[in-house]
Amino acid sequence: MRNMGQMGQHLNDKEKVRYFESIALPYLDVAYNLARWLTRNDYDAEDLVQNAYLRAFRFIDSYRGDNARAWLLTIVRNTYFTSLRDDRLKNEGLDFDEELHSHENMEQAISNTGVGIDPEALLAQLDNKNMLNRALENLPVAYREVVILKELDDLSYKEIAEITNTPIGTVMSRLARGRKLLFEHVRKNCDEKP
C-alpha cells in the first residue's frame, strides 16, 4: 500500500479513515500497554491512547509506510511527554493503589484459571505478579519504557530507538540498567519475605 505522503490529497475522507484504521488498529493493544505503563493508570492510559490516535490520524500524511507500530508508539510516547510538560497529568504524584490492583488481579486470575486450581499456588502466582508490577512501577520512566517495549511488547532495539528517539546503545544501556534494577527490587522483596 502506498503511503499517505505519496497519495496526498487523492484520498477522500472515507478512504483516509480506512487507511488509518488498517495501519493503526492492529497496534491498539501495544499502544495501550505502553500508555498504561507510562501513566500508571488505566483511565489515563485510555485517554493517552485516544489523544495519540487522534494526533496520529491528524498527521497521517507524515506516515511514510515503513513501520506503523514504531510510528504509533512514538506518537503515544511523545503525547505522554507533551502532556507531562504542558499539563502535568493530574495523578502524577499518586501512589500505586495496591488494594485496587490486587483485587483486579485476583478476579482476573480466578476467572482465567477455572476450577481445580490450588489456592496456595494461585496466591503465590498473584504475589509474584504484584511484586513484578511494583518493581516496574518503581523504575524511572526512561528505564521502564525500554523494559516494557522490549520485554512485554517484544520490540527490537532498532524499533525502541526509533520510538524513544535515542541511539541503540542508549536503549541497550537503559535496558540493562532497568533489568538490573528490577532484579534488585525483586531480590530485596524476596529477602524480606518471612
Phi, psi and chi 1 to 4 in degrees:
 res  aa     phi    psi   chi1   chi2   chi3   chi4
   1 MET       -  133.3 -177.2  178.0  -70.5      -
   2 ARG   -68.1  152.5  -67.1  177.6  -64.1  160.6
   3 ASN   -83.2  164.9   65.9   51.6      -      -
   4 MET   -63.3  -33.7  -75.5  -64.1  -66.4      -
   5 GLY   -58.8  -38.5      -      -      -      -
   6 GLN   -74.6  -37.7  -69.1  172.6  -20.3      -
   7 MET   -79.2  -30.0  -68.8 -172.0  -81.9      -
   8 GLY    52.4 -127.9      -      -      -      -
   9 GLN   -81.2    4.1  -58.4  -67.9  -33.5      -
  10 HIS   -77.3  -12.0  -59.3  -64.5      -      -
  11 LEU   -94.3  139.2  -67.7  179.7      -      -
  12 ASN   -81.8  176.1   64.9   38.8      -      -
  13 ASP   -60.6  -41.1  -71.0  -18.5      -      -
  14 LYS   -64.9  -41.5  -76.6 -175.2  180.0 -177.5
  15 GLU   -66.0  -37.4  -69.5  170.0  -27.9      -
  16 LYS   -64.6  -42.2 -169.7  174.0 -178.6  179.2
  17 VAL   -63.2  -47.1  167.9      -      -      -
  18 ARG   -60.6  -42.9  -87.6 -172.2  -67.9 -135.5
  19 TYR   -61.7  -47.1  176.7   71.3      -      -
  20 PHE   -60.6  -46.6  177.3   76.1      -      -
  21 GLU   -60.3  -38.0  -72.2  174.3  -12.5      -
  22 SER   -66.6  -31.1   72.6      -      -      -
  23 ILE   -96.8  -24.5   63.4  167.1      -      -
  24 ALA   -96.4  -40.4      -      -      -      -
  25 LEU   -62.8  -34.7  -68.4 -176.9      -      -
  26 PRO   -61.6  -19.3  -24.9   34.2      -      -
  27 TYR  -109.3   14.8  -56.8  110.8      -      -
  28 LEU   -61.4  -43.5 -169.1   57.2      -      -
  29 ASP   -64.9  -41.4  -71.2  -18.7      -      -
  30 VAL   -65.2  -41.1  175.4      -      -      -
  31 ALA   -63.3  -42.9      -      -      -      -
  32 TYR   -64.8  -41.3  175.6   78.9      -      -
  33 ASN   -59.2  -47.1 -170.9   43.9      -      -
  34 LEU   -62.9  -45.0  175.2   60.9      -      -
  35 ALA   -61.4  -39.7      -      -      -      -
  36 ARG   -62.8  -42.0  172.0   60.5 -176.9   90.3
  37 TRP   -75.7  -27.2  -76.4  105.5      -      -
  38 LEU   -73.8  -45.0  -71.1  172.1      -      -
  39 THR   -86.2  -24.5   63.6      -      -      -
  40 ARG    66.5   25.3  -58.3  177.7 -172.7 -179.5
  41 ASN  -156.1  131.7  177.7  -67.8      -      -
  42 ASP   -61.6  -44.5  -69.4  -29.2      -      -
  43 TYR   -68.1  -43.1  -60.3  109.3      -      -
  44 ASP   -65.9  -34.5  -71.5  -20.8      -      -
  45 ALA   -64.0  -43.0      -      -      -      -
  46 GLU   -61.4  -44.3  -69.7  170.6    3.6      -
  47 ASP   -63.1  -42.3  -72.5  -14.2      -      -
  48 LEU   -61.9  -45.9  175.1   58.7      -      -
  49 VAL   -63.6  -42.4  169.9      -      -      -
  50 GLN   -60.4  -46.7 -177.8  177.3   18.3      -
  51 ASN   -64.4  -40.6  -70.4  -24.5      -      -
  52 ALA   -65.6  -41.3      -      -      -      -
  53 TYR   -69.1  -34.3  -91.6   58.8      -      -
  54 LEU   -63.8  -43.0  -73.8  171.8      -      -
  55 ARG   -64.5  -42.5 -177.1  177.1  -75.4 -177.9
  56 ALA   -61.4  -42.4      -      -      -      -
  57 PHE   -64.0  -41.9 -178.6   71.8      -      -
  58 ARG   -62.4  -34.8 -169.5  172.3   10.0  163.3
  59 PHE  -108.0   27.9  -64.3  106.7      -      -
  60 ILE   -57.6  -27.5 -170.3   68.9      -      -
  61 ASP   -63.3  -22.6  -65.4  -18.4      -      -
  62 SER   -83.8  -11.6   69.8      -      -      -
  63 TYR   -72.0  128.2  174.8   62.5      -      -
  64 ARG  -103.0    5.5  -61.7  -66.3  168.6 -130.9
  65 GLY    83.7   10.8      -      -      -      -
  66 ASP   -89.4  -53.1   50.9  -11.1      -      -
  67 ASN  -146.5   94.6 -173.8  -20.5      -      -
  68 ALA   -62.7  -40.1      -      -      -      -
  69 ARG   -61.4  -48.4  179.6  169.5   64.5  167.7
  70 ALA   -64.0  -40.1      -      -      -      -
  71 TRP   -61.8  -47.1  179.9   72.2      -      -
  72 LEU   -68.3  -41.8  -72.8  162.0      -      -
  73 LEU   -67.2  -32.0  -68.0  177.6      -      -
  74 THR   -63.0  -41.9  -59.8      -      -      -
  75 ILE   -66.1  -41.4  -66.0  171.2      -      -
  76 VAL   -59.4  -49.1  169.3      -      -      -
  77 ARG   -61.5  -48.1 -179.2 -177.4 -177.0  -87.0
  78 ASN   -64.7  -37.3  -69.8  -15.8      -      -
  79 THR   -63.3  -40.9  -58.1      -      -      -
  80 TYR   -61.3  -51.5  170.8   71.8      -      -
  81 PHE   -68.0  -31.7  -74.6  112.3      -      -
  82 THR   -65.5  -42.2  -61.5      -      -      -
  83 SER   -67.2  -33.6   69.2      -      -      -
  84 LEU   -65.1  -46.8  -83.4 -176.7      -      -
  85 ARG   -65.3  -44.8 -173.7 -172.5   67.9 -133.0
  86 ASP   -81.7  -47.1  -65.2  -13.9      -      -
  87 ASP  -108.3  -20.9  -54.0  -37.0      -      -
  88 ARG    52.6   89.7  -63.6  -72.4  179.1 -147.0
  89 LEU   -41.7  135.9  -70.3  173.4      -      -
  90 LYS   -58.1  -29.1   51.2 -173.7  165.4  176.8
  91 ASN  -112.3   33.6   47.1  -18.7      -      -
  92 GLU   -60.2  -35.3  175.6   67.6   16.7      -
  93 GLY   -93.0   -0.5      -      -      -      -
  94 LEU   -76.6  146.3  -65.6  179.8      -      -
  95 ASP   -80.8  160.3  -67.7  -30.0      -      -
  96 PHE   -63.6  130.0 -178.1   75.2      -      -
  97 ASP   -89.3   91.3 -173.6   -9.0      -      -
  98 GLU   -59.3  -43.8  178.5   65.6   35.7      -
  99 GLU   -63.2  -44.7 -166.2  171.9  -69.9      -
 100 LEU   -61.4  -49.0  172.8   66.6      -      -
 101 HIS   -71.0  -33.9  -67.8  -72.4      -      -
 102 SER   -64.0  -42.4  -67.0      -      -      -
 103 HIS   -62.9  -45.4  178.0   69.3      -      -
 104 GLU   -62.2  -42.5  -71.4  174.4   -0.3      -
 105 ASN   -63.3  -41.0  -72.8  -19.8      -      -
 106 MET   -63.6  -48.2  179.0   65.0   83.1      -
 107 GLU   -61.3  -42.9  -74.4 -178.9    0.9      -
 108 GLN   -63.0  -46.1 -178.2   69.9   27.2      -
 109 ALA   -64.4  -41.5      -      -      -      -
 110 ILE   -65.2  -43.6  -70.5  169.9      -      -
 111 SER   -68.3  -28.3   69.1      -      -      -
 112 ASN   -85.0  -21.8  -72.7  -17.5      -      -
 113 THR   -92.5  -30.8   56.8      -      -      -
 114 GLY    79.6 -162.3      -      -      -      -
 115 VAL   -83.8  149.2 -179.1      -      -      -
 116 GLY    94.7    4.4      -      -      -      -
 117 ILE   -81.4  141.3 -174.6   81.0      -      -
 118 ASP   -71.2  119.8  175.8   18.6      -      -
 119 PRO   -59.3  -36.8  -21.6   29.6      -      -
 120 GLU   -65.7  -41.3 -171.7  174.3  -21.5      -
 121 ALA   -65.7  -39.1      -      -      -      -
 122 LEU   -62.1  -46.1  176.5   62.0      -      -
 123 LEU   -63.6  -39.8  -72.3  174.7      -      -
 124 ALA   -63.8  -41.4      -      -      -      -
 125 GLN   -63.3  -44.8 -179.3 -177.3    2.8      -
 126 LEU   -65.6  -37.7  -72.3  173.1      -      -
 127 ASP   -62.8  -43.3 -170.4   41.9      -      -
 128 ASN   -64.7  -41.6  -71.1  -22.3      -      -
 129 LYS   -63.7  -43.7 -177.1  177.5  178.6 -178.0
 130 ASN   -64.3  -38.9  -74.1  -26.0      -      -
 131 MET   -63.4  -43.6 -176.7 -175.2  -11.5      -
 132 LEU   -65.7  -41.7 -176.2   57.6      -      -
 133 ASN   -61.5  -42.1  -77.2  -20.4      -      -
 134 ARG   -63.0  -41.4  -77.8 -168.5  -55.2  -84.4
 135 ALA   -61.9  -44.4      -      -      -      -
 136 LEU   -63.3  -42.2  -77.8  167.3      -      -
 137 GLU   -60.9  -32.3  -68.1  -76.9  -15.4      -
 138 ASN   -82.6  -12.3  -72.4  -37.3      -      -
 139 LEU   -68.4  142.8  -75.5  178.3      -      -
 140 PRO   -59.3  149.8  -23.4   32.7      -      -
 141 VAL   -53.4  -42.4  172.1      -      -      -
 142 ALA   -60.1  -38.4      -      -      -      -
 143 TYR   -79.1  -42.2  -60.5  131.3      -      -
 144 ARG   -60.3  -45.8 -175.5  172.2   60.5 -122.8
 145 GLU   -64.9  -37.0   71.8  179.0  -10.6      -
 146 VAL   -69.3  -42.6  171.5      -      -      -
 147 VAL   -62.7  -44.3  169.1      -      -      -
 148 ILE   -62.6  -47.4  -64.4  -59.8      -      -
 149 LEU   -64.1  -35.1  -70.0  170.3      -      -
 150 LYS   -83.8  -52.2 -179.0   65.8  179.0  159.3
 151 GLU   -82.2  -37.1  -58.0  -58.7  -22.7      -
 152 LEU   -95.3  -36.6  -61.5 -177.7      -      -
 153 ASP  -100.0   -7.5  -66.1  -29.4      -      -
 154 ASP    57.2   42.7 -161.1   29.4      -      -
 155 LEU   -84.7  156.0  -88.3   68.8      -      -
 156 SER   -77.8  163.5   69.1      -      -      -
 157 TYR   -58.1  -40.3  -66.5  124.7      -      -
 158 LYS   -62.3  -45.3 -178.4 -178.6  177.6 -167.5
 159 GLU   -63.8  -41.4  -70.6  172.7  -43.3      -
 160 ILE   -64.5  -40.5  -64.0  168.6      -      -
 161 ALA   -61.2  -40.8      -      -      -      -
 162 GLU   -64.5  -45.4  -70.7  173.7   19.7      -
 163 ILE   -65.1  -44.3  -68.4  165.4      -      -
 164 THR   -89.1   -4.5   60.0      -      -      -
 165 ASN    56.0   44.9 -163.6   29.2      -      -
 166 THR  -130.8  157.6   55.3      -      -      -
 167 PRO   -65.1  153.9  -18.1   27.7      -      -
 168 ILE   -58.4  -38.1  -71.8  178.6      -      -
 169 GLY   -59.9  -38.7      -      -      -      -
 170 THR   -67.8  -40.0  -57.5      -      -      -
 171 VAL   -59.2  -47.7  168.2      -      -      -
 172 MET   -63.0  -41.3  -65.4  168.0   72.9      -
 173 SER   -64.6  -45.4  172.9      -      -      -
 174 ARG   -64.7  -37.9  -72.6  179.9 -176.9  173.3
 175 LEU   -64.6  -45.3 -176.4   59.3      -      -
 176 ALA   -62.2  -44.3      -      -      -      -
 177 ARG   -66.8  -42.0  179.6   71.1  176.6  142.9
 178 GLY   -61.6  -43.4      -      -      -      -
 179 ARG   -63.0  -41.2  -74.3  173.1  174.8  160.7
 180 LYS   -62.8  -45.4 -178.2  178.6  178.6 -172.6
 181 LEU   -62.9  -40.0  -70.1  171.0      -      -
 182 LEU   -60.7  -47.6  -84.3  174.6      -      -
 183 PHE   -60.3  -44.5  176.1   75.3      -      -
 184 GLU   -62.2  -41.2  -71.0  171.2   -1.1      -
 185 HIS   -65.2  -45.2 -178.5   81.4      -      -
 186 VAL   -65.1  -45.0  169.2      -      -      -
 187 ARG   -60.9  -42.5 -173.1 -179.1   59.5 -168.5
 188 LYS   -61.4  -43.9  177.6 -176.7  168.5 -160.4
 189 ASN   -67.7  -36.5  -77.5  -32.8      -      -
 190 CYS   -67.0  -38.1  -72.8      -      -      -
 191 ASP   -68.0  -28.3  -69.3  -15.7      -      -
 192 GLU   -82.4  -15.4  -68.0  175.4   -2.2      -
 193 LYS   -69.0  143.9  -77.4 -173.3  176.4 -178.5
 194 PRO   -69.4      -   14.6  -17.1      -      -
